[in-house]
Amino acid sequence: MRVALVDGGGTNIGSVSYALERLGATSRLTADPGDILAADRVILPGVGAAGAGMRRLRELGLVDVLHQVQAPLLGVCLGMQLLFERSAEDGGVETLGLVPGEVRGIPPRPGVRVPHMGWNSLVDLVEDPLLTGIEEGDRAYFVHSYAAPSGAHTLAATEHGGRWSAVVRSGLRWGAQFHPERSSALGARFLRNFLHEVER
Amino acid sequence: MTLARRIIPCLDVREGRVVKGTRFRDHRDMGDIVELAQRYAASGADELVFYDITASPEGRGVDVAWVERVARSIDIPFCVAGGIRSVGTARAVLHAGADKVSVNTPATQRPELVGELAEAFGVQCVVVGVDSLRDEDGHWRIRQLTGSPDATRALEVTTLDWVRRVVDLGAGEVVLNCMGSDGVRDGYDLEQLAAVREVCPVPLVASGGAGAPQHFVDVFREADVDGALAATVFHDGSIPIPALKQTLAQAGVEVRLEASPTTPTREAS
């Protein structure tokens, strides 16, 4: 299986490829359109801000390429946020538009710390091959200040001063707001599902 | 169900090995960094902090080889502290696979560093460590260069003002090390942590003073911190993490109870 890790410049790229390694899968870190379009699975990782993330994808000419991907695509953390139509980060950024919806800032208030950092529960799970073996209430590791409100495309939500999308899907595009590469056994299961349970 | 409070073991690293001892002297080798990191991950630690004790005082950067070895072998988040003085060193550490970097003395010497790191990597990667001690006038003030007792200096700025400032500059998390209770194993400094909590809208991690499971219950309940860091009680086995998590859960503190498997699953792709 060819797994393409899109090199969008995020700092978690190493961690994602190590997590795949632990599952016995090898991935190729690439910004090459041919590599990305030939892959059986495409992962868009990312840590950082939406503005810089989109700028980099544009500079690399990858915006159209990501629209052309026919294989299952998974965005992780910022990578998931970029799948939506718009983000409120950096004064408002137009993003990839592969999943309907918008990303906004998590409003801080007493008891609701921002960034949302740590192990939170996945709730309101919808049946999906990507969530095989993952149960309501299982915890995943989150770290982010922006988020997509839970909506029609949400497969799992999490609660932090509101209900936010933890996992989303639109067609063969999935996104995880949490970090599967740092989410222990749950994260390994989630990535294994992405490799083996979702169909082309 | 909501966000879990985090239990965070802190490991001192010297030349890629985990060591124990009074900082900078009488170091005892505790073992291979990867083995210890995996053991903690399997026991249910929510996150790890590695404090590079050679990097900071000797003015050296962090040796990223061990950071990469840790990143490959564990599946929980970890933070690297010590020796990070610039965006360049931070980038090398983050690219090697660390999830966060923590700055302490360099931030006191050049506060703009905090903003530069936040700008380059996002606030979620930037932790500011604060060493704090109560002065005779009753105010808590920060200390710098606490790694070596002879070099440690007290600064003018109060701890509460400093925490407000670093959060404004872009700290995504604050680790407050209460030096008055550090090493005494008599409990966290609840009064100070609660006061800092009031001015700290980002996650706050308590450090210094853990000696018994009840100390963790108290610090989460009474100071409302997001995480509790400790070293000795975890390293010497006097507080096993699974038992600690059970105690916390029974006391009504939200914790993550499932532990990760000891050996990573391997299968053909």
Chai-1 contact restraints between the chains, C-beta under 6 A:
chainA,res_idxA,chainB,res_idxB,connection_type,confidence,min_distance_angstrom,max_distance_angstrom,comment,restraint_id
A,M1,B,S269,contact,1.0,0.0,6.0,A-B,restraint_1
A,T11,B,L94,contact,1.0,0.0,6.0,A-B,restraint_2
A,T11,B,H95,contact,1.0,0.0,6.0,A-B,restraint_3
A,G14,B,G97,contact,1.0,0.0,6.0,A-B,restraint_4
A,S15,B,A71,contact,1.0,0.0,6.0,A-B,restraint_5
A,S15,B,G97,contact,1.0,0.0,6.0,A-B,restraint_6
A,Y18,B,A71,contact,1.0,0.0,6.0,A-B,restraint_7
A,Y18,B,R72,contact,1.0,0.0,6.0,A-B,restraint_8
A,R22,B,P264,contact,1.0,0.0,6.0,A-B,restraint_9
A,G24,B,R266,contact,1.0,0.0,6.0,A-B,restraint_10
A,G24,B,E267,contact,1.0,0.0,6.0,A-B,restraint_11
A,G24,B,A268,contact,1.0,0.0,6.0,A-B,restraint_12
A,G24,B,S269,contact,1.0,0.0,6.0,A-B,restraint_13
A,A25,B,S269,contact,1.0,0.0,6.0,A-B,restraint_14
A,G48,B,G122,contact,1.0,0.0,6.0,A-B,restraint_15
A,A49,B,G122,contact,1.0,0.0,6.0,A-B,restraint_16
A,P108,B,P201,contact,1.0,0.0,6.0,A-B,restraint_17
A,R113,B,V202,contact,1.0,0.0,6.0,A-B,restraint_18
A,R113,B,P203,contact,1.0,0.0,6.0,A-B,restraint_19
A,P115,B,Q124,contact,1.0,0.0,6.0,A-B,restraint_20
A,P115,B,G172,contact,1.0,0.0,6.0,A-B,restraint_21
A,M117,B,P203,contact,1.0,0.0,6.0,A-B,restraint_22
A,G118,B,L3,contact,1.0,0.0,6.0,A-B,restraint_23
A,G118,B,R6,contact,1.0,0.0,6.0,A-B,restraint_24
A,W119,B,A4,contact,1.0,0.0,6.0,A-B,restraint_25
A,W119,B,D46,contact,1.0,0.0,6.0,A-B,restraint_26
A,W119,B,R256,contact,1.0,0.0,6.0,A-B,restraint_27
A,N120,B,L3,contact,1.0,0.0,6.0,A-B,restraint_28
A,S121,B,M1,contact,1.0,0.0,6.0,A-B,restraint_29
A,G137,B,M1,contact,1.0,0.0,6.0,A-B,restraint_30
A,R139,B,R256,contact,1.0,0.0,6.0,A-B,restraint_31
A,Y141,B,P77,contact,1.0,0.0,6.0,A-B,restraint_32
A,V143,B,Q124,contact,1.0,0.0,6.0,A-B,restraint_33
A,E159,B,T2,contact,1.0,0.0,6.0,A-B,restraint_34
A,R182,B,P77,contact,1.0,0.0,6.0,A-B,restraint_35
A,S184,B,D75,contact,1.0,0.0,6.0,A-B,restraint_36
A,S184,B,I76,contact,1.0,0.0,6.0,A-B,restraint_37
A,S184,B,S260,contact,1.0,0.0,6.0,A-B,restraint_38
A,A185,B,S260,contact,1.0,0.0,6.0,A-B,restraint_39
A,A185,B,P261,contact,1.0,0.0,6.0,A-B,restraint_40
